[in-house]
C-alpha cells in the first residue's frame, strides 16, 4: 500500500507527540510512505504556534526529524494538476487548503491519504469526490 502521510504523522518525528500516530505507522510498516513539502510547511506552522504558547521546541530534534523524513519517506512533487484539483475541492467548500492540496496529490499519484481527519473524509464522500482517505482503525 502506498500512503501519503498527513501532517499528524510527521509531527512525532519533529518532537511533537500525536496520539495514535506512532502506533498507526508501526501497524502499517509494510506500506510505502510519501510526504509533501506542504505537510512539512504545516508542521512548521504547528511548531511556531507551540512556541507562541511557550512550548520549548528543540531545534536539534527538528533538524534530525526533518532529515529522517527526507531519508525515510518518498517525497511527492506537486504540479499544476494538483493545484487545480485542490482549488476544485476548496471551491466545493473545504476550507483547509493544505488538506485540499494533500488530497489532490493522492489523486494524481494514485496514493491513499493516511489522516485522522474524519471530517475531510466525510466531506469528500458527501461531495462525490473519490475517497482516497484512510482513517486509522478503519
Secondary structure, DSSP 8 states (H G I E B T S, - for coil): -EEEE-THHHHGGGT---TTHHHHHHHTTTSEEEE-HHHHHHHHHHHHHHHHTT----HHHHHHHHHHHHHHSEE----HHHHHHHHHHHHTT---HHHHHHHHHHHHHT-EEEES-HHHHHHHHHTT----EEETT-
